Every structure is written in C-alpha cells, then in structure tokens.
C-alpha cells in the first residue's frame, strides 16, 4: 500500500506529486553527498491544493508530505518515494512525524498569533526527516493579518521547508500568497471510485457503499459517515422531507426551527466529551485542589478556554447546518434533472417518490429559483447572519418558488 492509495480519482495530481517527490528526493540525496542536483530547480517550496469539498485536498497534502519523508531503501534502486511502509511514510500519514506539522482549526478562523508560531517553526532545519513540512488544511480560514504574516515565510522560505496549503478555491487565498505557490486542482472523485474505497478500506457492504457514495456525490468523508453512522442517515432523511413540509408559512417556520435545532444538537454532542476533557485537563495542569477550587490567577486561562470552546461550538453548528443545506441542494438538483429528462444519475434515489412529486408540481424555473434560495442562505450564513433568520427566509423562498 503506497501513500497514494487514499487519493481517490486524482490520477493527474498523483502523477505530478510523485514526480515532485522524486525530484525532492534527488535534491536531498545530492546535497547529502556534497553534490549539486540537476533537479534542484524542479522542487517547489510552496504548494496550493484546491478543489471542492470531499475532493481530498488534505489527503493529497498528507500523502505528498509522507512521500517527501520516505526513507525506503527501494529509492536507491529507482523506486518512487512514498512506499507507505517505512517509518517516514507511516509517521507522516498518522500525524506523529517530528518534521510534519499539520494545522487545522475547529474555530472560525486562524489568527496572527498561531501563524507567527508556524512561521518561526518553518525556519528550523528538519530534526529527523528529510524536509520540514507544514500542512495547513484550512488556509482559507486565515485572517487578512495572518495571511500577511504567512506571505513573508512563503516569499523567503528556509532551504528545507515545504508549505502545503489547502483551500476550496484560488479566490479563498490572498493573491500574493497563491502567486508564490505551485497550484494543483483536485476534482470531485467519481461515485464508483468512492464506493470502491468504502468497500475496500472500511468493509462496508457494496449496496450500502454505493448508496452512500451516490447520495453524497463523491464526497469521501461524508459518504463514509453516511454509511457508518445511523444518526447521520436519520438527519439526512429529515432534511430531505423538508420540501414536502412547507405548504404554509407555519410549516416553513417550523421546518427552519427544526433544522437549527438539529444543528445545535450536533454541535452539543460533538462538544460534550471534548469540552469536559479539556476543562479537566486544564484544571489539573493549573493545580486545582481536590474540591475543584482553582488557584489564584488562573481565571484568565479558564476564560480563554471557555471562549475557545464557544467559538468551536459555533463552527461545528455552522458546519452541520451547511451539510444540511448541501443535502437540500442535492434534492432540488435531482428534481431539476427529472424535470428536464436529462437522464443523469439521481443522487437521492431512496426518496424518488418525493422527487417525482415535487417535479410534477413545479417547473424547472421554480426549481432553479429554489436552488438559488439555498445557495443564498449558505452565503448569508458565511456573512454571520443569525442562522434562524437566514433559514426562515430560505424556507419561505422555497415555498414561494
């Protein structure tokens, strides 16, 4: 099993990364032997991975990081770096390699302080590996100030440091940063390829794997969750019933409230165990007494943790709501396909009766307006509009068509 096995449906990107890993290996080997590598100019110090959600941006970045750290003896015999079995590959893939730093955030943004810490780390030489690799999975969440801090490090990188930035699109990254990165675009994986991974890697039954891959339209993580989590399937079923429940204003408002409540419950469940564990660990580190009384001067640290947990809860709630809106968009996309007789595969085949009913009772023009209403809701949520107001406006727009 090579490091590229989880990179589903991205053959072109895999070819480019494999070639770059080989050039990087030649460069490090030549420097170690006191030679000048002819391939030195082919190694890029900053990469930008873009692609739609579920395309595997972070997976590609991790696989490349592992290939850069590969120490397999097969390399000397012409083998491609990224065997998947050596210590360098294994530790990089599971996130324990000393020279591979993986940055992701469960908050709404990445600030200046965290970015400055990263930039300082990027100036260090590799401790045990061949390269110092920094993977930023949420580069689109950098604040403007944080982006400006990162720019300096990307402009003048340390000799053995590689930045791997991930974002949904080029527009989500500062122009000054993306102009200094080598850009790779990932596509949405084919449904059949995602189903194959679920069967082969997760042991999911073929029928369930195919249904999950089709319902999520190639989003690997969502497909895996849908195939293995009963609660995820129940939430999706609830969302797909919404178009049949908005016959009047009361139904619209009730459906909106239920969507918000479901997202809040998701957030609560996700935060419950993590928040308690973090709080207890911090109390222990600060020397709380047996009765739970905190020492003097520690209130600030506890307040900072509470603020972080609150921001994380907001992010989780938004992500859960956005997932529901994605499912709703998929529903109306299927309705439009039926109305136009396009013959393309229906994603939500399990609710075909509901799709047919909505398709018969409306027109393609109305369906397009409904899709636009869902998209508009997602956009205003990104702009920090109160979630309940945004979703209520959407459900009323869906009813009006």
N, C-alpha and C positions, 0 to 999 in steps of 0.2 A: 504494500500500500504506500503510494507516494504522497507527498504533501498536497498534490493537486487533486486528489480523489474527491474531495468535498466541493470542488469548484465546478458546479453543475452547469452544463450547457454554455461554457465560456471558452471554447476551444481556441479562438483567436487570441484572447487575453492570456490564456495559459501558454501559448507558444511564445508570446512576447516576453512574459515573465521568466520563462525557462531560459530563453536566450540571454536575458539580462543577468540572471543568476549565474550563468556560465561565464559571462564576461567579468562579473564581480569576483568570482572565484579565481579567475586567471589573474586579475589585478592583485588580489591579496597574496596569492601564491608567488607572483613575481616580486612583489615588494619584500616578502619574507626571504626570498632567495637573493635579494640585493640586485634584482634586475628591473628594467623598465618594461612594463607590459604594453604591447602594441594595442591592447584593447581598453586601455585606461579611459579613453575618451567616450567609450560606449556606456560606461556606468553612470547612471543618473542619481544624484543625491537626494532628489525630492520627487515624489510621485503623487498623483491625484487620481483616486479611483472614484468614478461617478457611475450612477446607474439607479434605476427605480428601486423602491423598497422591495426586499426579497431577492434582489439580483445576486447578492453575495459579495458586496463590497468589502466588508470586514473579513470575510473568509479568504478572499483573494489576497488581501494585505497580510494576513497571518501566514498564509501559505508561502508568500514571497519572503517574508521575514524568516521563516523556517529554512527555506532554500538558501538564503544568504548565510545562515549559521551552520549549514550542513557540513559535517566532518567525515562523511562516509569515505572509506578508502577507495571505493569504486570511482571517485572523481579522477584519481590519478590514471585510471585506465580508460578515461573517456566518458565516464558516466555523468549524467546530468545531476547537478546538485538538487537536493530535495528528496532523498531516499525515503524519508518518513520513519526510519528505524533508529538512526544514530541518536546520540544524546543531544546534539544540537537541534535536530529536527523535532525530536519528541518534546523537549522542554520548551521550545519556542511555540509549538502548537498548543500546549496545555497552559501556557502563560507563566512558567516558572523560570525562564531563561534570564540570567542576570543582565544580559545586554539587550533584551527586548522589552520595551516599556509600552504597555497597552493602555491608552487613555480613552475612557468612555464616561459619559456623565448620565446620571439619573435625575439631573436637575434641568432647568430650562436653558441654561447657558454655561459656557466655560469662560471664566473671568481672567483678568490680567494676572492675578497672583499665581493661579495654577499654571498659566502659560509661562510665566517667568521661571518657575521651578523647572519646567520642562526644558526651557532654553539653556538653563545652567547645566542640566544633566547632559544635554546634547553636546556640550563642549568637552566632555570627558572621553578618554580613549576607551575602547572595549575592555572589559575586565577579564572575561574568559573566552568570549566569542570572537568571530572574525569581523563583525560590524556592530556598531551601536545603532539599534533600530528603534525608532519611535513611531508607534502606530496611533493615530488619532482617529477613532471611529466616528466621532461626531464633529468633524471640522466645520460643519455648517452651523454649529451652535456657539462658535467663537464670537464674543462681543467684538465691536469695532476696535476697542483698545487692545484686546487680546490678539486680534489679527495683526495689528501693527507691531506688537511685541514679537510675534512669530515670524513676521516678514524679515526681520534682521537676521534671524537664525537661518532662514531658508536662503537668503541672499549670500551669506558668508558662512557656509557650513564647515564643521570640523572635517578633517580628511576622511575619517572612517565612520561618519554618521549618515544615516539614511532616514529621511522623513517619509512616512506613508500616510497620506491624508485621505479620508473618506467623506464623501458628501453626495447628496442626491443628484446635484447638477452643478455645472460650472458657475452658474449665477449665484449659488449659495456660498461661494468663496470669494474673498477680495480679489479684484483683478490683478493687483500687484503680486499676490501670492500665486495665483493659478498660472500667471505668465512665467513663473520660475519653476514650474513643475512639469514633469512628463505626464501627459494625460492619458488614462485608459478608461474607455467606456464599456460598462458591462450591460448586457441585455437581460430582459426577463427570461428566466430559464423555460424551456419547453415543458408543458404539463407532463408529458410522458417521462421526461428525464427526472423530474421531481418525484413522481410516483415510484420510479425505479430506486431512487435513493432511500425513500421511506421503507420500501420493501427490503432492500439490501442492508441498510445500516440500522434501521430501527425495528426490524422484524414485524412490520405491520402487514396485515393481510392485504393481498393485492386489490381486492374490491374496495376496502376502506382507504387504502393509499391513493387509488385512482380518484375516488370521490373527493378526498381532501385536496389533492393537487388541482383537480378541476375547479373546485369551489373557490380556491384562493388564487387561481390563475397564475400558478408558477411561483408564488411566494413561499420559499422553502420553510422558514421558521413558522409561519402561520399554518402551513399545511401540516407540519409535524405536530403543532399544538392542537389543531383541529382533530387530527387522527388519534391523539392520545389523551385528550382532556375532555371529559364529559361536560364540564361546566362551559368550556368554550363552544361546544356544539349547542348547548342549551341557549347560550347568549346569542349565537348566530341565528338560531331558529326564531327567537323573539324579535330580532331586528328585521328579519325577512317577512314577518307578519305585519309590520308597521304599515305598508302601503294599503292593506285591507282594512285598517282601523281608523282611517282619517276621513270618515264620511261627513263629519261636522266639526265645528270649532272645539267642542268639548273633547272629542276624540283626538284632535290634534294636540291640545294642551296636555291631555293625559299621556299620550304616546311620548311627547317630549320629556315629561317628568320622569317617565319610566326609563328612558334612555339615560338621562342624567343620573338617576338613582343607581342604575346598573353599573355605570362607570365609576360612581363613588364607592360602590361595594367592591368592585375590582381593586380600586386603589386601597381601600381599607384592608382587604385580605392580603394584598401584596406587602403592605407596610407593617402589618401586625407583628409578625415574627421578627422582622429586621429591626424595627424601631425598638422593641423591647430588648433585644440582644445588644444593640448599640448603646442604649442607655445604661444597661447593667455593666457593660464593659468599661464605659467612661467613668461611671461611679467608682468601680473598683480601681481604675487607674489613678483617680484623683484621691483615693484613700477614704472613701465613705465609711462611716462607722457601721457597726453591726446593725444598728437600728435604722440605717439608711440616711442618717444625718450627714450632710455634706460639710467638709471643712470650709473655713472662711476663704473668700477669694476665688471660689470655684463657680460661682453663679454665672459668670460670663461664659465659661466653657459650656455649661449646660444649656444656656440660652442659645449659643451658637449651634449646638447640636439640634435643638428643637426647631430652629429656623431652617436648618438644612433638611430636616425630616419633613417639614411643612412644604418646602419647595419641591421635594421629591414626590410628595403625595400629589401635588398639583400636576406635575409632569406625568405621573402614572395615570391620573384621571383623564388628562387630555389625550394621552396615547390610547387609552381604552375607548374613549369616545370617537377618536379618529378611526379606529379599527371598525367600529360600528358603522360609521359613515362610509367607509370603503366597501363594506358589505352591501350597504344600501345602493351605492353607485353601481355595483356589480349587478344588483337586481334589475335596476332600470336599464342597464346595458343589455341584459338578456331580453327584456321587454322590447326594446328597440330592434334587436336582432329578429325577434319573432314578427314584429310588425312589418319590417322591411323584407322578410323572407330571405334573409342573407345566407342561410344555410351554415353559418359558423357554429362551432360547438357552444352549447349552452352551459354556463358555469354552474348555475343553480338548478340542475335537473331535478333535484329532490323536492323542489317546490314548483314543479311545472304547472300544476293546476292554477296556482296563484298568478304565475307569469301570464298564462293564457287569458285569465280573467281580466287582468289589468290591460293586456294588449288589446282585447276586444272592446274594452270600454273607453279607450282613448285613441289618440292619433300619434304618429311619430313626432309631430311638432310639440305636442304636450309632453311627451316623454323626454325630449331634448331639454325642454324648459325645466322639467323636474331634475334632470341630471345637473343642470346649471345651478339649481337651488341648493343641491347637496354640495357641490363644489364651492359655492359662495359661502355656505355655512362653515366649511373647513377653513376657508380663507379668513373669515372674521374671527374664528377661534384663535388662529395664529396671531391675530392683532389684539388679543387679550379682551375681547368682548365677553361679557358674562355668558357662560355656557348655556344656561337655561333660556335666556332671551334669544340667543342665536339659534338654538334647536327649535324653540317655539316658532320663530319666524320661518324656519325651514319647513316644518310640518304644515304650517298654514299655506306656504307656497306650493307644497306638494299637492295639497287638496285642490288648490285653485288651478294648478297646471299651467 
